[in-house]
Amino acid sequence: MSGTTQPGAEPFTQRTPRVVAARRLTRRVERDRTGRFLAEGVNAVAAALERQLVRELFVTASAQQAHPELVAAAHERGVRVSPVTDRAAAALSETVTPQGIVAVCDLLDRSLDGLLPPGARLVAVLVDVADPGNAGTVIRVADAAGADAVILAGDSVDPHNGKCVRASAGSLFHLPIARVRDTAAALSACRDAGLRLLAAHGYAEAALDSLDLAEPVAWVFGNEAHGLPADVLREVDTPVRIPLYGGAESLNLATAAAVCLYAAAMAQRRSSGG
Amino acid sequence: MSGTTQPGAEPFTQRTPRVVAARRLTRRVERDRTGRFLAEGVNAVAAALERQLVRELFVTASAQQAHPELVAAAHERGVRVSPVTDRAAAALSETVTPQGIVAVCDLLDRSLDGLLPPGARLVAVLVDVADPGNAGTVIRVADAAGADAVILAGDSVDPHNGKCVRASAGSLFHLPIARVRDTAAALSACRDAGLRLLAAHGYAEAALDSLDLAEPVAWVFGNEAHGLPADVLREVDTPVRIPLYGGAESLNLATAAAVCLYAAAMAQRRSSGG
């Protein structure tokens, strides 16, 4: 039975072939080749189990003791649970303080087809976002704001990158995610779904506090250093700047996304009376 | 003349006593002892010069070439400009990619007395915030939202920490900052200034989208892992939760602060018709 842990079986070390193979999933090329990625930590593993995406769960003795409910949930779903040494867990981890629980999961991203459900009201589009921590934080904010989907467009980072998974704190598993090289196609899909396209842009004429945000919108965010390309700014309905009431010249990507996404989410709910 | 650079003078190395002394300012104990700290990078140095807080400017040959206006501004203000080698600049830097321009500045923080100007409408209070990057990002957001002051209360990190200075992107110099061990005194000062005390708290009954935020407020934010202590939650007027419309269990500190501070800043301006 693949779903049970052999009591007394020797834990896998960092040299056990299945651990070695899993470790390779920290590299994007290997994730793309195998269709798998690693999700580390309690939040992420719980959310991945919920979504039935886990293929194997590596767990240290102490993590097994600390989170029996996760190990039980894995067993229940017929997921192979593999005890590992602390050093093996550290080898699978990209953090300074490994949590001792790492899942091999199926990739999450899907195509644009059917990504946006009928009645979608809030979508986040990340264009050429380079930093995985930023991408993960924006995915977490989008999830919190009740977004219907997140699209990573153009040259954006792989959302299955370990730093992105970690920064998303489980949210990567909570809402549909698509990766699309063709940014124009991503924008078209949003427009076809009836969404108004707003782009966060520091030099825009329209200010966030002057807009009616109650209608369904897709918020488009650009690269941390370079912002949005000119052709994307031409393509959207309205470039929007966050008003800077004090001396700051800008906000960073994650806090800007938080302000924009929540401004829309709260305005939509105010206007619908709930 | 201390305000001029000797053309052709040998640049300081990482072993030059003034560089060695400046380098010690990366440690809190040394900052507290000397009343000085280091501000690195173009934004921070420009803002520090503006505020007349710079005592000495260390600059590499290439940074001097890239930013002649900063060096000129330093000369104009009679600030000692000291050419340094790339290695000396790296020794003074806490980043992976040093910018080659570092200022020794007077500490910024002031006491609570007179911190809050008459008519203050928006203040951020950080209680026991541990991560300097988070503190700096919240200071940047508070500045962007037009806050009148930021108070670092309780066990919060030193805002002059290099990571905090960097994350604030110059904002540390834009608005009054106080450090106060006694959190209750910080809250009293806000209340005495006529501010309503709101605390960001995940388990609060009142939701952000149900509140009238147009009146003058102090937003109180807690530690990244533990949130706000019970006595602080009892002391404030209203604990407030950010509504989580999707599957996320929480937001991180910086994005939560962005949502709260901007919700108040925009509501205040809407209600005043500007």
Boltz contact constraints between the chains, C-beta under 6 A:
constraints:
  - contact:
      token1: [A, 140]
      token2: [B, 248]
      max_distance: 6.0
  - contact:
      token1: [A, 141]
      token2: [B, 255]
      max_distance: 6.0
  - contact:
      token1: [A, 143]
      token2: [B, 246]
      max_distance: 6.0
  - contact:
      token1: [A, 143]
      token2: [B, 247]
      max_distance: 6.0
  - contact:
      token1: [A, 143]
      token2: [B, 248]
      max_distance: 6.0
  - contact:
      token1: [A, 144]
      token2: [B, 244]
      max_distance: 6.0
  - contact:
      token1: [A, 144]
      token2: [B, 246]
      max_distance: 6.0
  - contact:
      token1: [A, 144]
      token2: [B, 248]
      max_distance: 6.0
  - contact:
      token1: [A, 144]
      token2: [B, 251]
      max_distance: 6.0
  - contact:
      token1: [A, 145]
      token2: [B, 245]
      max_distance: 6.0
  - contact:
      token1: [A, 146]
      token2: [B, 245]
      max_distance: 6.0
  - contact:
      token1: [A, 146]
      token2: [B, 246]
      max_distance: 6.0
  - contact:
      token1: [A, 171]
      token2: [B, 248]
      max_distance: 6.0
  - contact:
      token1: [A, 174]
      token2: [B, 247]
      max_distance: 6.0
  - contact:
      token1: [A, 209]
      token2: [B, 266]
      max_distance: 6.0
  - contact:
      token1: [A, 244]
      token2: [B, 144]
      max_distance: 6.0
  - contact:
      token1: [A, 245]
      token2: [B, 145]
      max_distance: 6.0
  - contact:
      token1: [A, 245]
      token2: [B, 146]
      max_distance: 6.0
  - contact:
      token1: [A, 245]
      token2: [B, 265]
      max_distance: 6.0
  - contact:
      token1: [A, 246]
      token2: [B, 143]
      max_distance: 6.0
  - contact:
      token1: [A, 246]
      token2: [B, 144]
      max_distance: 6.0
  - contact:
      token1: [A, 246]
      token2: [B, 146]
      max_distance: 6.0
  - contact:
      token1: [A, 247]
      token2: [B, 143]
      max_distance: 6.0
  - contact:
      token1: [A, 247]
      token2: [B, 174]
      max_distance: 6.0
  - contact:
      token1: [A, 248]
      token2: [B, 140]
      max_distance: 6.0
  - contact:
      token1: [A, 248]
      token2: [B, 143]
      max_distance: 6.0
  - contact:
      token1: [A, 248]
      token2: [B, 144]
      max_distance: 6.0
  - contact:
      token1: [A, 248]
      token2: [B, 171]
      max_distance: 6.0
  - contact:
      token1: [A, 251]
      token2: [B, 144]
      max_distance: 6.0
  - contact:
      token1: [A, 254]
      token2: [B, 255]
      max_distance: 6.0
  - contact:
      token1: [A, 255]
      token2: [B, 141]
      max_distance: 6.0
  - contact:
      token1: [A, 255]
      token2: [B, 254]
      max_distance: 6.0
  - contact:
      token1: [A, 255]
      token2: [B, 255]
      max_distance: 6.0
  - contact:
      token1: [A, 255]
      token2: [B, 258]
      max_distance: 6.0
  - contact:
      token1: [A, 258]
      token2: [B, 255]
      max_distance: 6.0
  - contact:
      token1: [A, 258]
      token2: [B, 258]
      max_distance: 6.0
  - contact:
      token1: [A, 258]
      token2: [B, 259]
      max_distance: 6.0
  - contact:
      token1: [A, 259]
      token2: [B, 258]
      max_distance: 6.0
  - contact:
      token1: [A, 259]
      token2: [B, 262]
      max_distance: 6.0
  - contact:
      token1: [A, 262]
      token2: [B, 259]
      max_distance: 6.0
  - contact:
      token1: [A, 265]
      token2: [B, 245]
      max_distance: 6.0
  - contact:
      token1: [A, 266]
      token2: [B, 209]
      max_distance: 6.0
